[in-house]
Structure formats: structure tokens, C-alpha cells
């Protein structure tokens, strides 16, 4: 079991895996956390929408089942629409035997047992746009987005593909999603086993680098400066922005040929892009 990741790290993980994302207003704080804790989390739970007008509906929900009804909606074209983050009304109660299998990395039972565990508290939930009638296709782009999204969360938490399940595997009350979950897990496992393309931190802006700022991005930056022979650290680098980071970055700017006020140790876009800081 592990704590849910921050909304920003979640977003970074999706982008790093090549997921195309649309962020809907307020998604980072739109949740049902006031109804109970979200986490520790143990996996990813997939659904289909059983309808077409899905994004707005999944964000708002209904009077009987308030939204958000998931974290993200995976559209036919492979776009993931982020509508909430945290505890969402997506899973309901499900099987203790399934939950134990997901946590333990063992085979799922042939049939879920009695509903006994609150899945809203234990899973990241995603809706996949599909009528669920067996005749509505899942385009390749949509299935690729499911694969990438699930792999991104598995990488973030150090999970294997067995931590990704369908709603129909969670409870006997449901039949979604209407595609093969063993087949999807095989795709995710293959992706997790393949070499991941290196992605780099986008320039966060000069104002990001101020006293008191703490971030894994700053640690990753410091490591790159050391690798470039520009590290001016007595200890570290660490997550807090310090004068040692500024001295080190100034050395990098001078190495690139900047002088005077252009080598003040505060990252700018040109020098940052040339440093190529791996995603933290």
C-alpha cells in the first residue's frame, strides 16, 4: 500500500508516458475526500461509460451519485480528460479476495467474492468512453491511451500490471469494461518491460527558483550540473534551492558563454533547455 501521488506528479507521469491530456477547470481539487480518506492506494480500476456524453457527466455526476465519478475520462481519440483528483465515486464496494490479490501480486480469483472493501478509497479510477454493448469499438488510439495511463501510474508506484483491474473483476455487480482485461494487462506489462524514452523537465520559469523552494526538480537539476562539471556543492545537491545551486547554475551559464548579468545563476529558458534535466 502507498500514498496517492500529488496531482502534479500524476500529471507529469502521464505526460512522461506520452499521454495526451486535457485539464478541466479545478480538476486538481475536485474530489469526494470529505466523505472519507483516499488512500493508501493499491491500483488502477478501469470502467466504461456506457454512454457518449461522458466528460461533463463524469465531472458533475447526479443528485444520487455526485461527481466526480472518476479522475479521468479516456475519449475515443485517446485524449484523457482530467475531471477530478482524489477520492471519486467510481468503484463502490468490492471483493476482499480481489483486493488481497491486487495488493499481494497474486492471481485474481475466478469470480469476485462478497463486496467488502471500499474501492473509492483504494484505487485510481478511470472511465473509458464506450457504450459497452459489445458493438461499440475501442479505437487503437483509445486502447493505447489506457495502456499508457495505467503504465504511468504503475511506474510511479513501482507496481506491476497486476495492479490494474476492471470493474467487472472488482464486483459481480458490474460488467465493465467490455474488453479483455488479461489482454490489457499483457499490453501494460510489455510496456513496463520496455525501455522508457527519456523525457525532460519543461522550463518552470525563473520565478520558480527562489529561496525556500523545495522540489525533486531542483535535485534533478543539481545532478545534471554536477554531471556537466559545474557543481559547486559541498553537500548535495538536494531538493531545496540554495546559494550553492545558484553558484552551480552560474557556472553552467558561463560554460555556455553567458557573461555578466546573463550568468547570474537564475535559470533561463535557453540554458535550461540545453541542460536537459530528466523528469524527476
Number of C-alpha atoms within 10 A of each C-alpha: 12 12 12 22 16 12 15 10 15 17 18 18 23 22 16 19 22 16 21 16 18 13 14 15 11 12 19 18 13 19 24 21 15 8 10 11 13 23 19 13 19 25 27 23 26 25 26 22 21 18 13 12 10 19 24 14 17 26 25 16 17 12 7 6 11 16 23 27 28 29 27 28 29 28 23 19 16 22 18 26 22 24 28 29 25 27 27 29 21 25 26 16 17 24 22 18 19 25 24 15 16 22 16 13 14 12 11 17 14 8 14 19 16 15 18 14 18 17 28 27 25 24 27 28 27 29 27 28 26 24 17 20 10 9 9 12 15 20 12 12 15 20 20 19 25 25 24 24 26 30 28 26 25 23 14 16 17 11 19 19 26 22 22 25 25 25 25 20 24 31 22 15 13 13 16 22 24 22 16 11 18 14 10 20 20 15 19 25 18 14 18 20 10 9 8 10 9 10 15 14 18 14 16 13 12 11 9 15 19 14 10 10 12 16 14 13 20 22 20 19 25 27 19 19 22 17 10 13 13 21 23 20 17 7 7 15 23 19 18 19 21 19 14 18 27 21 19 24 27 25 22 26 24 18 15 14 10 15 12 8 9 14 22 17 20 22 24 17 13 11 19 20 14 10 20 16 23 15 17 16
